[in-house]
Amino acid sequence: MEKNQNSLLVKVAHSPDPDDAFMFYAMAKERLDTGKYSFTHKLVDIETLNQLAHTGHYELTALSLHAYAYLNDIYMLCPCGASMGDNYGPMIVAKEYFTKDELRKKTIAVPGTMTTAFLAAGMFMDGPFDYVVVPFDRILDYVEAGKVLEGENEGREVAAGLIIHEGQLTYMNQGLKLIVDTGVWWMEKTGFPLPLGANGIRKDLGDENIREINRLLKESIQYGLNHRKEAVEYALQFGRGLNMELADRFVGMYVNDWTLDFGQRGREAVRLLLEKGFQTGLIPKLVVPEFVG
């Protein structure tokens, strides 16, 4: 849609995976009347987004809730756009089963230290563990090979991998075994879903812009849910190794009622995650989440 010269440009960033693509489908494909707002979209892996968020470069950006603990002076959380692991979440997988004590002695391939997956793994392991950071979409291959196959850590041995995104549905295709589903572990430990990601909106945009951009994001999510087939078809192009059925299943895991609004239970889950992370020494300060009103 053509915008006038007074339109406000909003730089949006999210990860190149099916659930985020689904959420932003209507916005990216201009299915909504966005009024005075013009949106540009950048697709970048979540760990890079977590690092870029320290500069406040994007007005609206996907964030790991672990990273939010370091960014609450720049961003507040949108109540919509949540990725919640409701008795499922990031997984640690390996070629053979390890006990927790055995796993502590192994090197784990991880998708980034600011991901909530990394925080959840650290809490499961009761503290720091040996890891190597690699691209999230190479973790399964590296675990299958038993070592990092390329990059600066090429040749380093890895015994297990911490997987996010669609790898949660495809790891068994490479003969790997589940050690722990951190979402199941968290539910058993706390009784709450595991909050993984959210959308952060920059605080300096002002109350009116913050409310309106949040409203448009929610409309985009609702549009996707109302036009599920076309939105999943769009999201499928971002699903590595997924067919239509698996893409729809993956989207359903992370785009649902929680995504339209955290709700009171979801907000409490975020508060609890940040509190437990602080109590276990994995987050340096206690952060109380701030949501768009």
Order of alpha helices (4+ residues) and beta strands (2+ residues): beta-alpha-beta-alpha-beta-alpha-beta-beta-beta-alpha-beta-alpha-beta-alpha-beta-alpha-beta-alpha-beta-alpha-alpha-alpha-alpha-alpha
